[in-house]
Amino acid sequence: MLRRALLFLCLVSPLAARAQTLTFTSTPSPPYGRVQCNNQNNLNIQLGWTLTGSGTSNANDTYRITAFTADQACPTATSGTTNLVAAPLISAGSTYATNLGAILSAAAATSCTGTADVTVFVCVSIARNGATATETSVKNSFKLQFQPPLAPTNLVVTGGNKALNISWKAPDSTSNPAAATYRITVDSNGDPRDPTKHETTQAGTSLRFEGLVIGVEYTVTVVALSEGGNESPPVTTIGSPVPVDDFFTHYGATDGAQEQGGCGGGPAGLLSLLGLGAVLRAFRRRS
């Protein structure tokens, strides 16, 4: 019987540990880049958590939210105000609305001029029924990303029929963040035939940009973006859509194409084929 109880505890304990969560909900989602850091007081963040522990929650339970720039243990006491995101202590609940500025201020990470990434750790701890000690805590972290990716390389643009085929290579660097996405801009530079500035964002390193105007010279710009939205230096080249004169386009555009030559050419087409057969037979006899 004792063995069964111990086995049950071994199975349940990992599940209970995994039940403790802390999430950050915002738009954009973390990691946050230099733009979000500079605009930190306007970036709203919803903290949501699930805490496990003994006892039944009641109206006197309080939650303490703290933030740090070092991975350290969550507070075990409710006294003191150091690193508090929310003061006074929050009433019982499972969510808290704040902003990036409040979290960074509590973590003493308010500078947005750094070059190295900063990891910010957030703790939510519960104190049961007005106790002065926290019973259980949950912790999560997010990154402030200050470095941009390097610029993409090998940007190639070729003309298609009312389109441009665009490809490039991802930047290769171990010292800068990887490119998470790319922003591609196709700009006619004010040409009245197509005054629209076209733009899209994607993760891949090639695309076919449709709906352009043949003969217009477009400036194509590709920028790499890190997860935090930091922008690489741009790479730029030019390209123009061109009419594609393939067989089907040429055949369909020729006046009277259905009336000339081949199997569909009527008597004249049939005589052409018979003449070609005679030439081939003569050629075989000579060889």
N, C-alpha and C positions, 0 to 999 in steps of 0.2 A: 504493500500500500504506500509506504514511504517512497519507494522508487518511482511509483506512478506520479506522486505529487511533485517530486523533484523534476521528473521529465516534463510535466505540465508547465512548471515554472520556467524551465529552460526554453520551451517553445513560446510561451506567452511573453517573456521578457523582451526579446527582440522586437516583437510586434508593438509592445507598449513604447519602446524607445523610438521606433519609427513613427509612432503616432504624434510625436512632438514635432511641430513644424512652425516655421515663421516665414511668411512670404512678403514680397514687396510688389505692390501693384501700382504701376504708373505708366504714362505714355510720354516719352518712350520708356521701355523697360530697361533695367540695368544690363550691362555696365553703362555708366554715364560718362559722357565725354566733356570736352572743354566748354562746349556751348551750354550744356545743362548746368555745369558748375558755375559758370558766369551768371546764369539765370536761375540760381538755386532756389530763391524764395518764391518763384513762380511755378516750380515743378512740384505739383502735389503728389504725395505718396500715401497710399493706403497700406498700413501694416496689418496683417492678419495672422493669427496664431492659433495653434491648438496645443494646450498644455495638459499633461497627465499628472496625476498625483493623488494622494489620499484625501479623504474628506469630501464633503458635498459643498459645492460652491454656494455662496450666499452674498447678500448685498454688502457685507462688510469686507469681502475679499478685495484686494487692491493689486494692481499690476504696476511694476516699475520697468520703464524702458530706458535703457542706457546704450551709449554708443562709444566705440573705441577705435583707435587706429592700430592697435596691437591685439593679437589673438590671445585674450586672457580669459580667466574664469568670470562667469557672470556674478554680480553682487549677491552676497548671502544675507545682507541686512538692508532694511529699508531706510536707515538713517543716512544723512549726508545728501548732498546735492551734486556731487561730482559726476560729470558725464551724463546727467539726466537729459533725456530728450523731452520728457513731459514732467512738469512739476506744477502742482503737487501730484501725488500718486493718482493714477487713473482708477476710476470705479470699475467694478467687475464688468467684463466684456471680452470680446475676442477680436476686436478691430480697433484701430486708432488712426485717425487722419492727421497727417502732418505734412511737412514739405522737406525737400532735400536740404534747405538751409538749416533747419532746426537740427537735423541729424548730423550734418557736418560741423555745426557749431558745438554740439555736445561732444563730438569725437575730436575736437580741436583740429579739424581738417578743412578750414575755410579757405585756404589759399588755392587759387585756380591757376597758378603760374608754374606749377611743378613740371618736371620733365619725366619723372618716373611714375608709374601707376601707383595708386594708393588704394589699399583694401580697407574698407570700413566695416567693422563688426557691430552688430546690433543684438542686444539681449532683451528678452521679455521675461520677467520673473514674477511669480505670484506669491503674495503673502496672504495666508488664510485668516479670515475673521479678525482682521485688525492686528495680526501678529507683527512683531518687529523683525522677524527673520523671514527670509524668502524660503518657500518650501521646494519649489522646482523652477527651472528656467529652460528657455529654449534660445538658440543663437543661430544667426545666419549672417551672411556677409555679401557685400557687393563691391565692385571696383569703380574707382574714378580713373578714367583712362585719358592721359594727357598727350601721349605721343601719337602722331598720325602714321599711317602706312607710308612706305615709299611709293613713288609714282609708278604706274603701270609702264610696261615696256613694249616695244615692237607693235605699235599701233599701225594697223593696215586697213585701208578703206578702198574698196573697189565698187565701181558703178554697176547697178543692175537696172532692170526695167522699172522705172519709177521707184527705185529703192537704192539703198547703200548697204553693202555687206561690210560689217565692221568686226574686227578681231584685235585682240591684244593679249599680252602675257601678264600674269599676276606678278606683282613685285616680289622679289626674293630677298628676304632679310631676316636675320635672327635677332637683331637689335631693335627692330620696330614691330608694332603689331601687324598681324596679317590683315589682308583686305577681306572684309566680310561681305561687302557689296560694292557695286560700281555705279556711278551716276554718268549716264551718257547723254550729251547734249548735241543736237544737230541744228545748226543755226545758219539761216540764209543771209545773215547780216543786213537785214532790211530789204532784200530783193522783193519788189512788189509782186512778183509771180508767186511767191510763197513767204509772206511776212511772218508766219508763225515760227516761234522758237520751240522746237520739239525736244522733249526730255523724258527719260525713263531711268529707272533704277532696277538692277538685277544682280544676281549672284554669279552668273556665268560670265565667261570671257569672250563671247562672240554673240552677234545677233544680226538679223536682217531688218533694217529700218524701212518700212513700207510707207506708201502714201506721199512720196516726195515728187518734185517736179523735174522732169527731164531738162537738162541744160542749165539748171541753177547750180552754182558753186556753193557748197555747204561747208562750213567749218565744223569739224567733228572734234569734240572734247570729251576725254574720259578721265574721271577722278575716282580714285580708290577711297573707300570709307571703312574705318575700323568699326568694331562692334559698338563702340561708344559714339560713333558718328564723326570722328575726327577725319578731316579731309587731307588727302595727299596733294602734292603739287599736281597740276593738270598736265596732260599730254594732249597735243592738238595736231591735226592734219586737215587737209581739205579733200573733197571728193564731189563728183557730180553723177547723178543718175544718167544712164544712157539708154537709147532704144536698143532692144535686143532683137537682131534680125536673124532669128533662127529659122529652120525650115518651115515650121507650121505658120509662123507669122508671115513669112515671105509668100508661101503658097496661097494662104487665105487672102492676102492683100493684092494678088496679081489679077488684073482684069481678065475675065474669061478663062480663069485657071481650070474650071471644070470642063471647058470645051477643047482643051489642048492637050495632046500627048497622053501616053500611058493607056491604061485599060479603060479609062473614062473618056478618052478622046474621040470616040466615034470612029468612022471609017479611016480618017487620017491617022488616028492613033494606032489602029490595027495595022495599017500599011507600014507605019514606022517600025512596029515590033517585028513584022515579017521581014522587012529589010534588014533589021539588026540580026535576025536569025540566019539569013543568007550570008552575011559577012562573017559571022562566027564559024559557019560550016566551011567556008573557003579558007579561013585562017587555019582550021584544024587539018585540012588536006595538005596545006603547004608544010605544016610542021610534022 
